[in-house]
Amino acid sequence: MRKRLRKKLSTALSWEELNQIYNSFDIIGDIAIIKMPNANPVNAETVANHIMAVHRNVKTVFAQNSPILGDFRVRALRLLAGEDKTSTKYRESGCMFAVDVEKCYFSPRLSHERLRVAGMVKAGETVVNMFAGVGCFSIIIAKTVGQTKVFSIDVNPTAVKYMEDNVRINRVYGKVIPLLGDSKEIINAQLQGKVDRVLMPLPEKALEYLPYAVSALKKRGGWIHYYDFQHATRNENPAEKTKLKVAEKLDSLGIGYIFAFSRVVRSTGPNWYQTALDIQVIS
């Protein structure tokens, strides 16, 4: 589909602009969001109209006008074409998610990670998702794995409202427990020493919150799924740099651990990468 889009736009945009948009738009339900920071408004509208022509299910196209910012991880959007709406429904891994793309953080680019982590969870585990958003990681785990409970925390009230809706839509009552608040405060008050596995899908705060993730694990230890943004030059390995940073933090906590798996999830900009670590904490 992106090749078709590129071909349609080849007479309207320069080669440099085509290369920019090739990996710079996401489709979430019937909404597309494009990043064209250096494009003029006419070109942006041209791209938007062609996206709707190629992807017939898309009813709305926005330009992302700001980075993802703040505790709620939201971005400014500008309508380019179609219906003026920011809420939609998105399907992934047999689940349906309601989301407001302007008021909640959401990335379809983590779909592989969500399914990969769900495949590691064992029946009967208790999990805490420290930065749950609208509940995608949590609900996919609950739908994939039997007899699992996921405490699903987010500080954004709108995200938690959508998470509650998504629990209902996907019929995972009692398996996913939506909680509004700061995850470190909730862990300190309710969840210390109670879980088998912790998810930390917020790279901006993962290192700061790592001690609270460790404290949530049962005395026998457990698993932490840690995400980071890492700068790396051509000769550097982003995942190895993340390991070094996390190892220093874990060593300061005086605990045993193993880096069982690491990977680069995606490129996020020139020499910047999102990385993932699966950390086994040993009692």
N, C-alpha and C positions, 0 to 999 in steps of 0.2 A: 504493500500500500504506500509506503514512503517513497519507493522508486517511482510509482505512478505520479505521486505528488511532485517529485523532483522534475519529472518529464514535463508535466503540465506547466510548471513554473519556469522552465528553462528559457522561454522567450521573454519573460517578464522581469527576471532578476539576474543579477550578475552571478558568476560562478562562486565568488566569495560569499555572497548572501545565501546561495543555495547550500553551501557547506555549513553555514551557521544554523540553518533551520533543520537540517537533516536529523540531528540528534537533539533538537531543542524544543520539541513539543510533546506534550502528554495528552492522552485521551482518558478521561475519567467519566465513565458512563456516557452521557450524551454531551459532555462539555470537553472542549479542547483548550489547552493553555499553552501559549507559545512564548518563547524568549527570543526577542529580536532587539537587543539593546541599542544596536547601531543603525537600525532600519528607519527609514522615514515613514510617516503615517500611511502614505499611499501604498508602499510596499507591504506594510503590515496588513492592511485591509485586503490586498491582493492575495497574500498567503492565506488569510482567514477564509476568504471565499473559496479558494481552491481546496482547502482542507474540508470544507463542508461539501464540496462537489465530489471529492474522492471518498470521504468517509460519510456515507449517507445517513448513518445513525447520529452524527453530530448535529446538535441543534443550536449550540452556542460556542463562540470562540472568543477567548480573552487573551490579551497580552499581559504578561507578568511585568508589573511596573516597579517592583521593589524586590530586594532579596527577602528570604524568609527570616523574620525578625521577632524578637521578644519572647517572653515566657510561653506565649500561646503558639508560637511558630507559625505566624500567618503572613500573608503577602498581599500587596496592593494589586488589584486587577483592573484592567480597562477593557470594556466591551468593544470588540472589533466587528462582530457579525452575529446575527441570529437573535435568539430570545435573551432578554435581560434577566437572567436568573443565575444563581450560584449554587443551588442545591441540585443534587442528582443521585442516582443509584448506580452502583458499580458492582460487577460480578467478578469474583476471584475464587478459585479452588472450591467451587461448589457452594460458595457463600454469597450473600447479597449484602452490600453495605450502603447505607444512606450517609451522605456527607455533604457539607457545605464547603466548597473549595476555597471560599474567601475567609470563612470564620474558623476553620479547623485545618490542622496540618494533615496532608495526605499525599502519599507518593505511590503510584502504581509500579515504580521501578524497584520496589522492595518485594515484589510478589515471589520471586525465587527464594529469598531469605525467609519469608513467612512460612512457606511450605517446607523448606529445609529444616528450620527449627522445629516445626510441628512434628516432623518425622523423627526427631530425637527424643521427644517427650514420651515417657512410659506411662502406662495405665496406672492410675492411683496417685500420680504425683500432684503436689500442690505447687503452683507457679505464681510468681508475682511479676506483672508487667509494670515497670516503674514509670513508663512514658507511653501510655496506651493509645492516645489519640481517640479515634472513633471505634477502636477495638479490633482492628484487623488481625494482628498477631494473636490476640487472646481468643477470638472467636474461631479462627481457623484451627488453633490447637484444640479447643473444646469440641469442634465438629470432627476432628481427625482422631482424637484419642479418647478412649472410654474412661469413665470414672476419674476425671480430672477436674480440679478446681483452679480457676485463674483469678487472682485478685488483680483487677485491672484499673490502674490509677492514672488520672490526668488532672492537671491544674486548671485546664480550660473548661469552664462550665458548659459552653456550647458543645464541645467535643464529648463531654460526659453525657449530655442529653442525647446526642446522636448515638453514642455507645449503648445507652439504655434502649433506644429504638432498635439498634442492630441486634442486641440480645433477644429482643422480642421477635424480630424478623427471622432470625436464624434458630429460634427455639432452643436456646442454651441457658434457660433459666436455672439458677442454682449452680451452674458450672462456671459462668463468668460473672464476677461480682464487681460491678462498676463502683469506683470510689473517687470522689472529688477531693482534690487537695494536693499538697506537696508530698511526693512519695517518701522523702526522707522522714517527714513528720509522721506519716501514716505508718511507716515501718517501725519507727521508734515506739509509737503508741500501741500498735496492734500486732505486728508481724515478726518481731524479733525471734529468730530461731524456729520458725514455723514452716519454711518452704524448702522444696527440693531444687528449685530452678528459678533463676531471675533473668528477666529480659531487660536490656538497657538500650532501646533503639533511639536514643537521643544523643548523637555524638557531641553536641555542644556542652552537655552537662555530665557525660558518663564518668569522666575521671573524678570530678568533684563528688559524685554520688556513689562511687565504688565502695567506700567503707560501709555504707548503709545496705548495699546489695549483699556484701559479705555477712553483715549482721542478721540479715533476714534468713540466711541458710540454716538448716538444722545442724546440730552439733557434729553429726557425722560428715558434714560437708555437702556438696552438691555442685550445681552448674551455674555459670554466669555467661550469658550471651551479650557480648560487649561490642558496641559500635563506636567508631571514631572517624574524624576527618584528619587526614595526614598529608603533609606536604612532602614530596619526594622528587628528587631530580632523576634523570634518566638512569644513573648508576646506583640509585637507592631502591630498596624494596619497601613499599609503604607498609605492608603488613608487619615486616620485621621491625620497622621503626615504632609501630604501635606496640608491639610486644615489649620493647625496651622501656617505653614510657609506663606501661601498665605494670611491668615487673617491678619497677622502682616503687610504685605505689603499694603493690601487694607486699613487697619485702618490708616496707615500713610498718605494715599491719602485723607482721610476724606470723603469717599463715603459710601453709603448704599449698602448692598449686601446680597444675600442669596446663600448658597451652596445648590443648588436644587438636585444635584446628585453627587455621587462619586463612583469610582470603581477602582479595580486593573486590569489593562489591561493585564499584563503578567509579569512573572518573567524574569529578564534580567541577573541574576547571583546569586551566593550565598548571600542571604539576601538583594538583590536589586530587585526593582520592578518598572515597569512603571505604573503610576497612571493617572487617568483622573478626572477632576472636571468640572461640568457644573455650572457656576456662573451667577446668575441673578443680574445685577447691577441696583440699584433703584435710580432714580433721587432724 
